[in-house]
Amino acid sequence: MISKWGREIVLLITIVGLGVIAQSVNPNFVSFRNISSILGNTSVMVLVVIGESLVIINGFGNADLSVSSIYTVSAVTSAQLAFIGIPMFLVVLWSIGIGLALGALNGFITAKFSIPSLITTLGTMIGLEGFILWWTNGMWVQNLPNAWQISNYQIGGLSLAIWIGFGASILMIFLVKNMPLFRKFYACGTNAEAAVFAGINVNKTIFYALLLSGMFSGFSGFLSASRFFVVSSNIGANLTLPVIAAAVIGGTSILGGRGKMEGNILGALLLTEIASVTVFLGISATWSEAIEGLIILIAIISDVLRENRRKRGVLKV
């Protein structure tokens, strides 16, 4: 049991330990307001992390670099629709729909032309960044109606964004463990040739992974933006690196075939906590980015070493 949940236990200990250290330096760290802030930021990030992990699990060379751009496009266009008076339930559907459409575009190009998703999504990321800059002319969306801040609606003292983000995450834990589609993701990531031999359509699985990643990014963009009365035209800037970092620190192997949704949640929570700790301890925000980069490097090296040990073990047998 300890071995099975080893990474998650280490993450929990790290999260608690980091909180204790921050609290000892600044007594305001463990306050309801700050804890709510950390949970709120985690709730909108964790959905993107889950979508990203599904792509990475599909195998080495797979990752969705366009999550930040899809997130931004959804957030900005959703805010613009709310500004002109479109009912909020239609705005929510739009955020999911635009995410699905852009995810489908990534999936179609990747599957149709057998291009690594890393390359495909790099192209769409750059294209969408250019589009949103042209579309908004760098201007922020302002003067939004009161109904727009739906994510701040309080239930039991916590915002709606927190309930939705963590609720959807828990649902994904169940679905990933029980739906055959998600087991195919792991099969393709573990051994693509064996998956094909077993009758699994590898191109179709990466299509669905990118489709879901786009959907989560689109909805998360809305969920995040609808916490504010003003929406920046670059609201999702610099999101991709923390998302990948959260996935790999949570146990998603960059080589594919491994990853737990529980780890994704804890990975997102840890990185959000680190960002908060740097603020409370008066540390420059650039250190957060340095830590994220270091985490990715350590995770990649760890995965490679683990895979090498596994292969040596197989050869000895």
LINGI-V333912 format. One record per backbone hydrogen bond with DSSP energy under -1.0 kcal/mol. CO is the residue of the C=O (numbers start at 1). NH is the residue of the N-H. E is the energy in kcal/mol with one decimal. If there is no record, write none. Layout:
# LINGI-V333912
CO:NH:E
CO:NH:E
This chain:
# LINGI-V333912
1:5:-2.0
3:6:-1.0
5:9:-2.5
6:10:-2.2
7:11:-2.4
8:12:-2.4
9:13:-2.5
10:14:-2.4
11:15:-2.7
12:16:-2.5
13:17:-2.9
14:18:-2.7
15:19:-1.8
16:20:-2.2
17:21:-2.2
18:22:-2.4
19:23:-2.4
20:24:-2.0
21:25:-1.2
22:26:-3.0
26:29:-2.2
29:31:-1.8
31:35:-2.9
32:36:-2.4
33:37:-1.8
34:38:-2.6
35:39:-2.6
36:40:-2.5
37:41:-2.4
38:42:-2.3
39:43:-2.4
40:44:-1.2
41:45:-1.2
42:46:-3.1
45:49:-2.1
46:50:-2.4
47:51:-2.0
48:52:-2.7
49:53:-2.7
50:54:-1.7
51:55:-1.2
52:56:-2.3
53:57:-2.7
56:59:-1.8
57:257:-2.6
59:62:-1.7
61:118:-1.4
66:70:-2.7
67:71:-2.4
68:72:-2.0
69:73:-2.8
70:74:-2.5
71:75:-2.3
72:76:-2.8
73:77:-2.4
74:78:-2.3
75:79:-2.0
76:80:-2.1
77:81:-2.0
78:82:-2.3
79:83:-2.1
80:84:-1.5
81:86:-2.3
82:85:-1.3
87:91:-1.6
88:92:-2.5
89:93:-1.8
90:94:-2.2
91:95:-2.3
92:96:-1.9
93:97:-2.9
94:98:-3.3
95:99:-1.3
96:100:-2.4
97:101:-2.6
98:102:-2.2
99:103:-2.4
100:104:-2.7
101:105:-1.9
102:106:-2.1
103:107:-2.6
104:108:-3.0
105:109:-2.2
106:110:-2.3
107:111:-2.8
108:112:-3.0
109:113:-1.8
110:115:-1.1
116:119:-1.3
116:120:-2.0
117:121:-2.8
119:123:-1.8
120:124:-2.0
121:125:-2.3
122:126:-2.0
123:127:-2.4
124:128:-2.9
125:129:-2.2
126:130:-2.0
127:131:-2.2
128:132:-2.7
129:133:-1.6
130:134:-2.1
131:135:-3.2
132:136:-2.1
133:137:-1.5
136:139:-2.0
141:231:-2.4
145:148:-1.6
146:149:-1.1
148:150:-2.0
149:152:-1.2
150:153:-1.6
151:161:-2.0
153:160:-1.7
155:158:-1.5
158:155:-3.3
159:163:-1.6
160:164:-2.8
161:165:-2.9
162:166:-2.4
163:167:-1.8
164:168:-2.8
165:169:-1.5
166:170:-2.3
167:171:-2.0
168:172:-2.1
169:173:-1.7
170:174:-1.6
171:175:-2.5
172:176:-2.9
173:177:-1.3
174:178:-1.1
175:179:-3.0
179:183:-1.2
180:184:-1.7
181:185:-1.1
182:186:-1.4
183:187:-2.1
184:188:-2.6
185:189:-2.0
186:190:-2.1
187:191:-2.3
191:195:-2.2
192:196:-2.3
193:197:-2.2
194:198:-1.7
195:200:-2.7
196:199:-1.7
200:202:-1.0
201:205:-1.8
202:206:-1.9
203:207:-1.7
204:208:-2.2
205:209:-2.2
206:210:-2.3
207:211:-2.2
208:212:-2.5
209:213:-2.2
210:214:-2.3
211:215:-2.0
212:216:-2.7
213:217:-2.3
214:218:-2.6
215:219:-2.5
216:220:-2.4
217:221:-2.1
218:222:-1.6
219:223:-2.6
220:224:-2.6
221:225:-2.4
222:226:-2.5
224:227:-1.4
225:228:-2.1
231:141:-2.6
232:235:-1.2
234:237:-2.0
236:239:-1.5
239:243:-1.9
240:244:-2.5
241:245:-2.7
242:246:-2.7
243:247:-2.1
244:248:-2.6
245:249:-2.6
246:250:-1.3
247:252:-2.4
248:251:-1.2
253:256:-1.7
255:60:-1.1
258:253:-1.6
260:264:-1.6
261:265:-2.0
262:266:-2.0
263:267:-2.8
264:268:-2.5
265:269:-2.3
266:270:-2.5
267:271:-2.1
268:272:-2.1
269:273:-2.3
270:274:-2.5
271:275:-2.0
272:276:-1.8
273:277:-2.9
274:278:-2.3
275:279:-1.1
276:280:-2.4
277:281:-2.5
278:283:-2.8
279:282:-1.1
284:287:-1.7
285:288:-1.0
285:289:-1.1
286:290:-2.0
287:291:-2.5
288:292:-2.3
289:293:-2.4
290:294:-2.3
291:295:-2.5
292:296:-2.0
293:297:-2.0
294:298:-2.6
295:299:-2.6
296:300:-2.5
297:301:-2.5
298:302:-2.6
299:303:-2.4
300:304:-2.5
301:305:-2.5
302:306:-2.4
303:307:-2.5
304:308:-2.3
305:309:-2.2
306:310:-2.1
307:311:-2.4
308:312:-2.3
309:313:-2.2
310:314:-2.1
311:315:-2.5
312:316:-2.1
313:317:-1.7
